[in-house]
Amino acid sequence: MLLQTLVLLGKPWEAQGWRAGFLFGATICGYLFFRREPWQRILAWVAGLGALVCLWRLPQYTLILMVAPAAIWVLYYFAGHWSLRRKRLLKPVSIAFVWAWMTVLLPLPPSEWWQAMLIFAGRAIFIFALALAYDLTDLQYDQRFQLPTLVRHLGAKKTFYWINCAILAAALVCMLNFFCEIYDAWAMCALIVSLGCSAGALHIIESKLKQPWLQKFWIDGLMIFQFLCVWLASILSD
């Protein structure tokens, strides 16, 4: 997703090693920090230390940039009853916001953030759809432990309605990016194709695959699929 932002804006991405390393380590640390298995917690600490090493090599404004996602992470895990993960709408919204923040703004200097605001919006909407699909895989677990998720409130059928609406909205934002000349027609077409395929794939994943871990694996794979679509389209357009 980070590299995808650079490809969409026609910027070189070969020198993004420290940023990619920081984002990778921070993601592993953020998701595994509270897991029960000792090896997962150890991996979280190792990844977190690696992320700090990468952060030390990045420009100083990156520290300021990290304030918002760090605050959301704290509110997500440490706010008790007021935790974002216990708020129906705020849980998927906060996840979408952080992913868009980290993968759209992180690879760009502050002077170019304005140019990427519509990309930020489209990315957040797409991740919101995936976050709903993720929670759908945990529906039985959430019902068992009475966790107040949006998916549990809506049910599977209405959840897919909102997933489809989000993907449609993301496609409309893609068109808006094109008409505002933020990226070219090839990028718009690649993103719309990937979004359409993702919409169909999510229905297949949820209906045909039974193991939650396998469902999550393929849901995550849709982000990689979108990047590959954009990257291949950029190559073909040259």
LUMTIVEX-722455 format. One record per residue (C-alpha): residue in three letters; x, y, z. Coordinates in steps of 0.001 Angstrom, whole numbers, padded with zeros to 6 digits, always signed. Example, Ala and Ser with C-alpha at 12.3 -4.5 7.8 and 13.67 -1.06 7.14 Angstrom:
REM LUMTIVEX-722455
Ala+012300-004500+007800;Ser+013670-001060+007140;
***
This chain:
REM LUMTIVEX-722455
Met+000000+000000+000000;Leu+002874+002393+000764;Leu+004542+001596-002538;Gln+001199+001844-004311;Thr+000905+005489-003295;Leu+004245+006248-004926;Val+003355+004334-008091;Leu+000053+006215-008389;Leu+001846+009560-008105;Gly+004643+008532-010460;Lys+007340+008812-007801;Pro+010373+006528-007400;Trp+009910+003848-004786;Glu+013242+002054-004878;Ala+014668+004217-002038;Gln+011834+003575+000426;Gly+013675+000876+002381;Trp+013704+002621+005758;Arg+010066+003727+005481;Ala+008942+000270+004367;Gly+010990-001294+007175;Phe+009465+001047+009728;Leu+005914+000407+008533;Phe+006454-003367+008427;Gly+007958-003501+011915;Ala+005390-001145+013404;Thr+002533-003178+011910;Ile+003870-006481+013262;Cys+004436-004914+016675;Gly+001032-003229+016785;Tyr-000906-006367+015912;Leu+001057-008912+017961;Phe+001859-006843+021065;Phe-001072-008217+023075;Arg-001187-011766+021728;Arg-001086-014597+024254;Glu+001528-016810+022642;Pro+005040-016010+023962;Trp+006623-016297+020510;Gln+004166-013717+019172;Arg+005014-011241+021930;Ile+008725-011796+021359;Leu+008227-011187+017638;Ala+006299-008014+018478;Trp+009206-006678+020567;Val+011777-007576+017902;Ala+009670-005958+015178;Gly+009106-002898+017350;Leu+012836-002461+017943;Gly+013453-002846+014218;Ala+010820-000176+013556;Leu+012563+002209+015974;Val+015880+001678+014180;Cys+014219+002495+010854;Leu+012428+005508+012378;Trp+015770+006907+013556;Arg+016913+007003+009911;Leu+013795+008867+008698;Pro+013238+012667+008569;Gln+012236+014388+011818;Tyr+008748+015234+010593;Thr+008025+011484+010674;Leu+007888+011674+014479;Ile+005147+014300+014269;Leu+003385+012227+011636;Met+003293+009271+014038;Val+001391+011157+016772;Ala-002059+010496+015293;Pro-001702+006720+014625;Ala+000083+006230+017969;Ala-002765+007989+019793;Ile-005332+005814+018041;Trp-003343+002666+018927;Val-003331+003695+022598;Leu-007066+004444+022528;Tyr-007693+001142+020746;Tyr-005974-001035+023367;Phe-005669+000958+026598;Ala-008898+002946+026940;Gly-010818+000219+028784;His-014575+000588+028388;Trp-013986+003556+026070;Ser-011649+001581+023828;Leu-012101+002204+020114;Arg-012305-001556+019559;Arg-015510-001565+021662;Lys-017210+001146+019613;Arg-019281-000209+016750;Leu-018480+002342+014105;Leu-015213+003723+015457;Lys-013438+000345+015361;Pro-013401-000085+011540;Val-013132+003677+011012;Ser-010037+003960+013221;Ile-008394+001002+011461;Ala-009122+002512+008042;Phe-007819+005921+009135;Val-004527+004564+010502;Trp-003848+002370+007463;Ala-004531+005266+005087;Trp-002448+007636+007220;Met+000533+005287+007290;Thr+000445+004194+003653;Val-000457+007488+001969;Leu+001167+010232+004043;Leu+004238+008363+005343;Pro+006052+008040+001969;Leu+005456+011692+001031;Pro+007038+014910+002297;Pro+004577+017277+004057;Ser+004591+019679+001115;Glu+002921+017014-001038;Trp+000284+015763+001398;Trp-002364+018034-000102;Gln-001914+016281-003434;Ala-002713+012908-001885;Met-005877+013765+000087;Leu-008186+012079-002419;Ile-005892+009055-002535;Phe-006086+009061+001278;Ala-009895+009058+001102;Gly-010061+006213-001406;Arg-007536+004159+000555;Ala-009421+004646+003829;Ile-012729+003617+002268;Phe-011173+000474+000775;Ile-009573-000503+004098;Phe-012905+000173+005829;Ala-014513-002438+003570;Leu-011751-004940+004378;Ala-012071-004197+008104;Leu-015773-005060+007954;Ala-014934-008299+006138;Tyr-012316-009050+008793;Asp-014856-008600+011588;Leu-017271-010771+009662;Thr-014823-013669+009991;Asp-014880-013133+013778;Leu-018665-012867+014020;Gln-019180-016069+016009;Tyr-016322-015191+018373;Asp-017721-011701+018941;Gln-021188-013102+019597;Arg-019783-015608+022095;Phe-017962-012931+024078;Gln-020596-010215+023549;Leu-018209-007836+021776;Pro-020143-004849+020361;Thr-018850-004753+016777;Leu-020634-003080+013881;Val-020796-006411+012043;Arg-022480-008061+015016;His-024985-005210+015125;Leu-025739-005331+011392;Gly-025558-009068+010711;Ala-023869-010710+007744;Lys-026339-009627+005054;Lys-026354-005927+005938;Thr-022601-006000+006460;Phe-022094-007082+002851;Tyr-024378-004271+001777;Trp-022088-001758+003502;Ile-018985-003500+002139;Asn-020348-003165-001390;Cys-021287+000476-000774;Ala-017786+001203+000514;Ile-016148-000425-002493;Leu-018441+001512-004823;Ala-017549+004730-002997;Ala-013838+003890-003336;Ala-014337+003423-007094;Leu-016041+006823-007343;Val-013107+008399-005500;Cys-010792+006753-008055;Met-012676+008510-010823;Leu-012507+011788-008927;Asn-008725+011385-008613;Phe-008535+010976-012385;Phe-010750+013975-013175;Cys-008700+016092-010736;Glu-005578+014943-012644;Ile-003991+013418-009554;Tyr-003241+010221-011458;Asp-003721+008934-014989;Ala-006394+006832-016650;Trp-004317+003652-016319;Ala-004243+004061-012544;Met-007974+004704-012353;Cys-008757+001635-014452;Ala-006377-000587-012478;Leu-007897+000478-009173;Ile-011467+000059-010380;Val-010680-003425-011734;Ser-009046-004393-008438;Leu-011997-003044-006452;Gly-014480-004961-008577;Cys-012479-008160-008179;Ser-012204-007532-004435;Ala-015972-007169-004115;Gly-016507-010544-005775;Ala-013619-012173-003913;Leu-014938-011103-000510;His-018235-012893-001160;Ile-016364-016047-002205;Ile-014006-015847+000776;Glu-016830-015512+003276;Ser-019089-018137+001707;Lys-016642-020824+000553;Leu-013820-020725+003109;Lys-014651-021927+006607;Gln-011480-021343+008640;Pro-011258-017732+009924;Trp-007455-017662+009603;Leu-007704-018661+005947;Gln-010368-016057+005307;Lys-008189-013357+006880;Phe-005202-014487+004824;Trp-007070-013930+001560;Ile-008668-010685+002759;Asp-005183-009329+003447;Gly-004127-010656+000039;Leu-006560-008253-001635;Met-004284-005364-000657;Ile-001370-007063-002398;Phe-003619-007806-005377;Gln-004531-004120-005677;Phe-000885-003077-005614;Leu-000025-005641-008296;Cys-002846-004347-010503;Val-001596-000760-010162;Trp+002051-001715-010629;Leu+001422-003863-013729;Ala-000795-001158-015230;Ser+001952+001429-014712;Ile+004447-000827-016498;Leu+002093-001435-019421;Ser+001339+002276-019747;Asp+005020+003243-020176;
***
